[in-house]
Amino acid sequence: MKNEIEITADGSATIYVPHLDEHYHSVKGALTESLHIFRDCAYMHATSTDAPLRVLEIGFGTGLNAVVTAMAANEKRKAHYISLELYPVSPEMVTQLNYGKLVDNDLLQSLHNAEWESPQVITPYFTLEKLQCDFTQCELPQRIDVVYFDAFAPEKQPEMWSEELFARIYEAMNPSGVLSTYCAKGEIRRRLQKVGFAVERLQGPPGGKREILRATKNSF
């Protein structure tokens, strides 16, 4: 069965994957989720330095997390955005998502049209590096300040949420780096804590999940 476009509660679209019975974004609001969980609770929360913040996204998907981050990037908060994606969304499906009514469409197209496997300067404040690889197998980029953990749900892809992989992420991050995820399950929180993160439950996005998780790496 082919993937399908569905409209979420805030009017923005997501992709439904029939064989997993899973959506790329929350059906309560795709754009709302990206803005709250990833842009606001992770990227805007992270400690700013003279160098660009190094953002690692697990799952480029529709590019929605990337475009809202690129729109937020500025002279004081630059971003080097590294995204791992094994199965890129087709250009035809990107067009069908019709995000151009909600975000900067030219910027979104630039992100999807950017070459893979090397850093591409999208704006003076935002560099994108898309890597086509399996997160569970590939070598992770290092010196990461922010992690957007946006894999499919643990019950759909349990191999993506293992303690071992969280430990690899922890080691790849700079001190005081932050990770955010929509999944607030107790088992996931405990796995993050076990590898060394300080984990807090935060209020979820408006109209969406009640709670989300933000994990911070110790600074020593």
Number of C-alpha atoms within 10 A of each C-alpha: 6 8 14 14 16 15 16 18 16 15 16 20 24 26 25 19 15 12 9 12 8 15 19 18 25 21 20 19 21 24 23 21 25 24 19 18 26 28 23 17 23 25 27 16 13 19 14 15 10 9 11 20 23 23 28 28 23 20 27 25 25 23 19 22 22 27 24 20 23 25 16 18 22 15 11 12 19 23 27 23 24 26 26 23 19 14 12 16 16 11 12 8 14 19 11 13 18 13 22 13 9 10 15 14 14 9 18 22 17 16 22 21 10 16 14 14 15 12 16 18 15 16 16 11 18 24 20 25 22 24 21 17 16 15 19 14 8 11 11 17 15 14 16 25 27 28 27 27 21 21 23 19 16 15 9 12 12 11 13 19 20 15 18 15 18 21 17 14 19 25 17 18 24 17 16 19 26 28 30 25 20 27 21 18 12 10 13 18 20 14 18 28 19 13 18 17 23 16 18 16 13 16 15 19 20 13 12 17 15 13 17 21 23 26 23 24 22 14 8 5
